[in-house]
Amino acid sequence: MYSFSGSGDSISSGRNLRCINKMRLLSFAYIALILTFFTQQTSSLSSLSSSSRQLQEVDGITACKGCTGTNLKCVGRTIVDTNCNACATGQTFWPCNLKKECWCWDTTGPRDAGDEGGETACNGCGRDSTTETCVGNQNSLTPVSDEDCKNCMNGQSYWPCSDQDLCWCWDTTKPKKPPAPISGYPVNNNVDPCALFTKDMFDVFAPNSTFPYTYVGLCEAITDYNKDHTEKVFKMGTEDMIRMEIAAFLGNTAHESDDFEAGREYLACGDRKEVDGKVYCKPCTNDLYDWANNKCSVSMVDQNAPYNSYCQPGFEPPEGCICDIITQVEETGPLAGYVEASKVFYGRGAIQLSWNYNYIRASFALTGEADTFCNDPEQVVLNPMYAWGTAIFFWMESQKEGTTCHKEALNRDFGGTLNVINGGLECPAYKGGWHHDAIKMRINRYCHAAVLLGLEKLSSFGGCKGLTDSFEECLGDGWCPYCEQYAGSSTEESGFSPVEIVNNDSTEADEDDGNDEEETATTLAPTPEATSLPSPPPTLLFSQTKVPTKAPSTKAPSFSPILDSGTPTLKPSSRPTNEPSASLVTSSPTEVPTEFKELPTYMPTTPEPTLGPCSGETCPEGLCRSAWG
């Protein structure tokens, strides 16, 4: 029994030992599992902390970064201060992820947030003046109201204040003239444009010019525009750049105005009468117009036919001047077949300002009011300053593919200026049509201006497809005698290049703060962005810019996110391009008028020019006209 009993105890003890060992192994495994879990959590938290630190170190993500001094306090612009206080300690989520909504205030000075980056509209507006207010730019590609822009003065940093082209600071004691698109070049106060291009030069360049194209009117128009615009015509960049811009302007305007002889568009008002001080026009088609005598055999409004050329009836200020379909003044008598000139927005001035929506924009730009040209578009041809001024407005402010004639000229690209003015028909100009010959006339006029202004090289032709080929052909067939000086030489390289201007005009320099020693004001153009060759024509003539449906939220979220969830969209979609839709005006002598299509709402280029008399053939002696007739 003993032996049996001893054997049973031994077996039982062995089983207990094995069980204990298993329990120990399970305990160790469980402990290891727990340790692994905590290790992973610690690693995850460490990674999260590292991500947060990295996020804080990205400039522009965390507001009030480094705002930890004794007298420094992180406060809000358009939101309450208490929501911004934590940004100074490294908080990265709302509202610290709203650029410029929280800012670092030095409490020893006035509470003036400013706009250190210069990225918001109306920066500083109204701080030192009770007559300044932030208003919408009625000439921008995306029109906004004054109500939309008023909060920019309070530091709002999102749309529309994020776009300096949409809102601007207006001094209510001055005319309400919106700003022109910025070129990025500094103002040159040492250069007088009319000292570079003199009266004697003008007389040589345009010996047969007629009223309203006077030299005095040109100089007055330049002075008047520059008086109320920070982006100035023929005063940006170096003297050589200004000479190049003047040459490009003269070459284009001489072509558009028939060497400054056509104040009014030929087909619309070449045949006209003046009765009791009012001008009446006999609108005509190309095939019924006597080009040698400027007479129309059969009017377009004969037998009370309706006439609505250059009128988009649905527009009202500020989109466009009010206009409507009109008919002849009388059915019988001396004015049968004639219409009142003051009721038609046909081409007038040195770049032939056309359409009711362009007249109102030019009126705002030059006079600060819509009524000036809307009530009487004839002012453009009756006042030399406006005849030139409307061309300057178009040159400075009409945009296509995000650029202007002014910018293209300063960037040494004559082709770019032509693309803005008439690129749809002349970039390229196809052989066999009127514009194939017209583009060579334009080039020759440009060369004439370049010779008079002493340019060593012509500006680039790169901004207009096919223009280089037209130039070479023009030299070969004898159409461009003024260009022979530039035969075989290279053109300027186009593109933005920073320049430094030392201005000696004390009236434009900053006032000296108690320092009697005179200093020279030096202005340096901003560092340019990368440039490239002109972009190809857009697939759509117009793509309407969409206004954001709502502003970025300034309300605190329901919970604090661990990581930044991203900032809201701060600006609208890309700008629209500006190629105009087809109009009633035919584009070449061989074509029939196209059907009316809906016109673009904002800032188109000039409409298709009226037809020349030659139908693509070489013009007979005395009948050579510009693309406007």
Secondary structure, 3 states (H helix, E strand, C coil): CHHHHHHHHHHHHHHHHHHHHHHHHHHHHHHHHHHHHHHHHHHHHHHHHHHHHHHHCCCCCCCCCCCCCCCEEEEECCCCHHHHHHHHHCCCCCCCCCCCCEEEEECCCCCCCCCCCCCCCCCCCCCCCCCEEEEECCCCCCCCCHHHHHHHHHCCCCCCCCCCCCEEEEECCCCCCCCCCCCCCCECCCCCHHHHCCHHHHHHHCCCCCCCCCHHHHHHHHHHHHHCCCCCCCCECCHHHHHHHHHHHHHHHHHHCCCCCCCECHHHHCCEEEECCEEEECCCCHHHEECCCCEECCCCCHHHCCECCCCCCCCCCCCCCCCCCECCCECCCCCECCEEHHHCCCCECCCCECCHHHHHHHHHHHHCCCHHHHCCCCHHHHCHHHHHHHHHHHHHHCCECCECHHHHHHCCEHHHHHHHHHHHHHCCCCCCCHHHHHHHHHHHHHHHHHHHCCCCCCCECCCCCCHHHHHHHHHHHCCCHHHHHHCCCCCCCCCCCCCEEEECCCCCCCCCCCCCCCCCEEEECCCCCCCCCCCCCCCCCCCCCCCCCCCCCCCCCCCCCCCCCCCCCCCCCCCCCCCCCCCCCCCCCCCCCCCCCCCCCCCCCCCCCCCCCCCCCCCCCCCCCCCCC
